[in-house]
Amino acid sequence: MAGTLGYALKRAQVRSYELFFTMMGPDTISPARMTALSMVAAQPGISQSGLAERLAITRASVVKVVDNLELLGLIERAPMQGDRRSYALALTDEGYKELARLHGEIRCYEEKLASRLTTSERDLLMALLELVAQPED
């Protein structure tokens, strides 16, 4: 439905993903998995439940993300001390290398994505999107 906020957001998302995979290559991990990888790097030992909470996704969804990243050799799971049902997550050496490579490429992607915006327009857009993304009380 043209003219609706939802449609405009969807078009922007499609454009951002097209640009992302064009610049990063078709075999790169998805932006969502990249975010998960970054969060695990920033908080080594985070539990899967903690990661799900930080990503605002279900536990079942985070298991799929973690399974994929583990299959790629980018993260590893270890049992949490004192809780055999939970796993602590950490990046592998390969995970740190891949994340460093991706961060370098993301800067170029972000510049291209925001190339039609001034710095203040980009900042305003980011603030407005954060407002839209907030759950209702």
N, C-alpha and C positions, 0 to 999 in steps of 0.2 A: 504494500500500500504506500505509494509514493506520498511524500509529505509527512510521514510519521517518523517519530524519533526512532522507533524500533527498526524501521527500514533503513534510515540513515546510518544507524549503528551497524547494521548488518553489511551494508555496502562498504563502510569504512573497514570493517573486519576482513571482508573478502579481499579488498585492495591491499590491506596490510599483509595478509597471508601470501597473496600472489607475489608481492614485492619481496617478502621474507624468503620464500623458497627460490625465487629467481636469483637473489643475491647470495644466499647461503648454500644453494644447491639442493637438489631434490632428495638427497640422502641424509641431510642434516636432521637432527632431532627437532621435534616440534617446539614452538615457543613455550607451551605448557611444561614439557619435560625439561626444557632449559631452565625454566623458573624453579622447578623442583630441584634440579642439580645445583643451582645457585644457593637455594635455601639450605640444602644439606651441607654445602661447602661452608656457609656462614655459621652453621650450627652443627658441627660434627657430633654424632651421637644422638641426634634427634630421633624420636620414635616415629614409627609410621603414623600413629594416631596424631602425634604433634604436627607432622608434616601435612596430614590431611586437614587439620584445623587451620594451619597457616595458609594453605592453598584454597581453603573454603570449598573442599570437595569431600565426597563421602569416603569412608574407609575402604570400601570396595574399589572405588576409582583410584585411590592412592596405591592400592596393591598392584593394579595394572601398570601404573606409572613406574613404580619401584621394580616390578618384574622386568619391564622393558629396559630400564637403565642398568639393571643387574645383568641382563642378557648381553647388553652391549659392553659390559665390563667397566662401566663408569662408576658404579657404586657397589657397596657390599653391605650385607646385613650381618649383624651379630646379635646373639641373644642378649637382652637387657639383664643386667644383674638384678636379682631379686624378683624378676617377672618373666617366667619362661614363655609366656604368651606374647610378649612384645619383642620387637627387634629395634636395635640401635642402627642407624644408617650412617655411613661414612663414604666419602669419595675414595676411589682407588687412585693410584698414581696416574693411570690413564684418564680418569675422570678429571683430575686437576689440569692435566695437559689440554684435554678437550675443552674444558670450561675457559681456560685462558685464551685458546684459539677463538672460541665463540665470542668472548667479550670484545676482542679486537674487531671482529667482523660486525658485531652488533652496533658499534659506534657509527660505522658507515651506513648501516641500514637505518638507524634512527635519524641520521642527518638527511638521508634521502626521503624518508617517510614524512618528515616535517619540513621539507624544503620549500613548501608554499606558505609556510607560516612564519610570522615574526617570533622572536623569543617570547614576547609577552602573550601573543596568541597561543603559542604552544603551552605556556604555563597555565593560561586560562582554560584551555581545552583539557589539560590534565586534571585541573581542579574540578571542572564540571563533570568529567567522566568519573572521578572519585565519588562525587555526590550521587550520581546515577547508580553507581555500583553498590552503594551502601544499602544494607538490608533495612527494611522498615522496622520501627520499634514495635 
